[in-house]
């Protein structure tokens, strides 16, 4: 019989990355009234990567009718609201990280993954315009919008 020996490798630890985004302020528009052709631009929204890994973030707009506006009328209104959302590296809008979305509110779903490095902050501008084609049937209709940011870890190459 042959002699044998054994040795071990101790204390091997594996950790998982944490994807975390901090979006502020929570509300960027407050009770805005628009006429056809008018626009409103928000105060700058910040997205900070507070996780421990680079991440791509995607944005979706969730919306619904409020103040007695039925869902079908809210849909018609959402189709008449044009949204332009863009990410900037600096608050002064000098360096664009990319357009997140440019289209009507009704189709604003899982738009453009923009990469944000660990510890970085992006400054998001949002402009919403009520189409000049909005008809009288949209008078007095109200909609509430939530912008939902979803982060996904960027796989290292």
C-alpha positions in Angstrom: 0.0 0.0 0.0 1.2 3.5 -0.8 1.6 6.3 1.6 -0.9 9.2 1.3 -1.1 12.8 2.7 -3.9 15.4 2.7 -4.0 19.2 2.9 -6.9 21.6 2.8 -7.6 25.1 1.6 -9.4 26.9 4.3 -11.7 30.0 4.6 -12.7 30.3 1.0 -15.3 33.1 0.8 -17.4 34.0 -2.2 -19.4 37.2 -2.3 -22.2 38.3 -4.6 -22.4 41.8 -6.1 -25.1 44.2 -5.0 -26.8 46.3 -7.6 -28.4 49.4 -6.0 -29.6 52.7 -7.5 -30.6 55.8 -5.5 -33.0 58.0 -7.4 -33.9 61.5 -6.1 -36.0 63.5 -5.7 -39.0 61.2 -5.5 -41.3 63.6 -7.3 -40.2 65.8 -10.2 -43.5 67.2 -11.4 -46.2 68.6 -9.1 -49.7 69.3 -10.3 -48.7 70.7 -13.7 -51.4 71.9 -16.1 -50.7 71.9 -19.8 -52.4 73.3 -22.9 -51.8 71.7 -26.3 -48.3 72.5 -27.5 -47.0 73.4 -24.1 -44.1 71.7 -22.4 -42.8 71.3 -18.8 -39.2 70.4 -17.9 -38.4 69.0 -14.5 -35.8 69.8 -11.9 -32.9 67.5 -12.5 -33.4 64.0 -11.3 -30.3 62.2 -10.0 -29.4 58.5 -10.3 -26.6 57.4 -8.1 -25.0 53.9 -8.3 -24.6 53.1 -4.6 -24.0 49.4 -5.3 -20.6 47.7 -5.5 -20.7 46.9 -9.2 -21.1 48.8 -12.5 -24.7 48.7 -13.7 -27.0 49.3 -16.7 -30.3 51.0 -15.8 -33.5 50.9 -17.7 -36.5 53.2 -17.3 -40.2 52.5 -17.5 -43.1 54.9 -17.1 -46.0 53.6 -15.2 -49.1 55.8 -15.5 -52.8 55.8 -14.6 -55.7 58.1 -14.7 -56.5 60.2 -11.6 -59.3 62.6 -10.5 -62.1 60.7 -12.3 -60.1 60.1 -15.5 -60.9 56.6 -16.7 -58.2 54.3 -17.9 -59.2 54.5 -21.5 -59.0 58.3 -21.4 -55.7 58.1 -19.6 -54.4 55.9 -22.5 -55.5 58.6 -25.0 -53.8 61.3 -22.9 -50.6 59.2 -22.6 -50.5 58.8 -26.3 -50.6 62.6 -26.7 -47.8 63.3 -24.1 -44.4 63.3 -25.7 -41.5 62.5 -23.3 -37.8 63.3 -23.8 -35.6 61.9 -21.1 -31.8 62.2 -21.3 -28.9 61.3 -18.9 -25.9 63.6 -18.4 -22.6 62.9 -16.7 -22.6 66.3 -15.1 -25.3 68.5 -13.8 -24.6 71.3 -16.4 -25.7 69.1 -19.3 -22.4 69.2 -21.0 -21.7 65.5 -21.5 -24.7 63.4 -22.5 -24.6 59.7 -21.5 -27.4 59.1 -24.0 -31.1 59.6 -24.6 -33.1 57.3 -22.4 -36.4 57.9 -24.3 -37.9 60.1 -26.9 -41.5 59.2 -27.7 -45.0 59.1 -26.4 -45.7 58.2 -22.7 -47.9 55.2 -23.6 -44.9 53.4 -25.2 -42.3 54.3 -22.5 -41.4 50.7 -21.4 -37.9 49.3 -20.5 -36.0 52.0 -22.4 -32.3 52.1 -23.2 -29.8 50.5 -20.8 -27.4 53.3 -19.8 -24.2 52.2 -18.0 -23.4 53.9 -14.7 -20.1 53.0 -13.0 -20.0 52.1 -9.4 -20.1 55.3 -7.2 -21.1 57.6 -10.2 -24.1 59.8 -10.5 -26.1 60.7 -13.6 -28.3 63.7 -13.9 -31.5 63.1 -15.7 -33.6 65.7 -17.5 -37.2 65.1 -18.5 -39.3 67.2 -20.7 -43.0 66.4 -21.3 -45.0 68.1 -24.1 -48.7 67.9 -24.7 -49.1 67.4 -28.4 -50.7 70.2 -30.4 -53.0 67.5 -31.8 -54.6 66.9 -28.4 -58.3 67.3 -28.9 -61.0 68.8 -26.8 -62.0 65.4 -25.5 -58.8 65.5 -23.4 -59.7 68.7 -21.5 -59.8 68.2 -17.8 -58.2 64.7 -18.0 -55.5 64.0 -15.4 -52.7 61.4 -15.3 -50.2 60.3 -12.7 -46.8 59.1 -13.9 -44.2 57.0 -12.0 -40.7 56.6 -13.5 -39.3 53.2 -12.6 -35.5 52.7 -12.7 -34.3 49.1 -12.8 -30.6 48.3 -12.5 -28.8 45.3 -13.8 -25.1 44.4 -13.1 -22.7 44.8 -16.0 -20.9 41.5 -16.6 -17.2 41.9 -16.5 -15.4 40.8 -19.6 
